[in-house]
Amino acid sequence: MPAPSLEHLFDTRANIEAGFTAYLTANGLAAFGTSYTGDIADKRVLLMYTPGASTGHCATSTTTLTGEKENDWFNGEIRFIVQTERALADAAEVSGFASLHDYRVAQLKVLMLRGSLNGTITGKTALALDYHRIAVLSEGAEDSGIEGDSFDVTSLSYAVQIQIKADAWPT
């Protein structure tokens, strides 16, 4: 599907976050927000995509309609921040987990498996991005702690390389 304009195509933060918003919602991860969400609940999962530098892989000038080959492969980072309030969410929603927080972190890690993203794990709806595909995905750092207001907080980051789909260039 072609983007309506080059500006829409290169608004990668909005595109990636919108795709993941639909994906996480379809797969049962509730109460989350993106870098565009104004006011969200204390019990939440925050999603932020940070675009990075181009890694090359130039699309042809006939594809880009710019008269030149253009870069269509980019580095980036997807970061999730899982936060729960210990006093209000001490019991896990699913048996076998010490806390709701532990379950949410595990649930998110499952949703970032390639099989989940591709929809090949039974019961998982695939990630659908309008203009991009995730060409490379690797799990990065995990950092956990307790914030001052008794919030359990875990930050998970994933290094990604995204590629503009060949049919996404505006016609």
C-alpha positions, 0 to 999 in steps of 0.5 A: 500500500503506497503512503499518501506522501513522502512525509507520511512515509517518513513519519516512522515514529508514528507509523511504527507506534501505531502498528505496535499499538494495534498489535499489542491491543489485538494480543491482549496487552491492555493499558498502554500508551505511546510517546503521543499518549497524553494521560495514561493510567499508573498501571501501564506499558509505554511504547516508544520507537526512536528512529536511527541512522540509515544503514543503506540498501538503496531503493531504485529511482523508479521505485522512489520517484525522486530521480535518485536511489534513496536509502530505505533501511534504517536502524532504530530502537523500540523501548517498552516501560512496564509499570505497575503499582505494587500496593494495588497490583500485588497478585498476579492475574495468571497463576504461577506468577509472583506478581502482575508486573512479572506477568506483564513483562513475560507477556511482552517478551512473548509478543516480541518473539518473531513467531508472535510478530509474524502471527505463526504462534497459535493465538497471536495476531501478526504485527501489521505495519503499513509502510515498513517491515522489521528486517532485524530485531534483537533483544537489548537491555532489560532494567528493573527497579522500584520507583519512589511511589512503590511502582515496579518498573521494567524497561525492555529495549529492542534494537531494530532495523526497519525497511521501507516496503517497496510498494510503500513509496508514494506513486 
